[in-house]
Amino acid sequence: MGKEGLITFETAKLAKEKGFKYKSNLTSKIYIDTGEIFHCLEVPLRNWDNPPEEYQAPTQEELKTWLRETHNIDVSLTCHGEVDLYVKDSPLVKTYTARVDNWNVQWSVHDGTGLVMPEHYHFESAEYEVAFEQGLEKALTLIL
């Protein structure tokens, strides 16, 4: 996972490929083609003829919002906890699940309710940010 809740370099490259752009501000971060991350005003120039390739580094939440508002793809997260009932004072083990709903591809549920369900995918991890990143990456791959 990136720093400060930012997306990873690989996700940033995929987001740029899929057309992601957001309004930069004075606190925006940018990855350059080496994978290094910089404040938007501090990107080093190697030389004027060969500037580094830049990739916006939004937070995971900013990318999630763009996916929902621009492409009708929703990424949501839930937390599940488990305790080993057979072990005294067993610690709570949390698992985070990212669900990706692609509302561009729908199918009907034929149980008499007439509900329309989105195409969806699940990703699990012991870490919130990892599950979130996996969901964001999958959502980006769904953009045609």
Summary of the structure (lengths in Angstrom):
residues: 144
radius of gyration: 18.9
end to end distance: 24.9
largest distance: 66.1
contacts: 384
relative contact order: 0.18
helix: 26%
strand: 33%
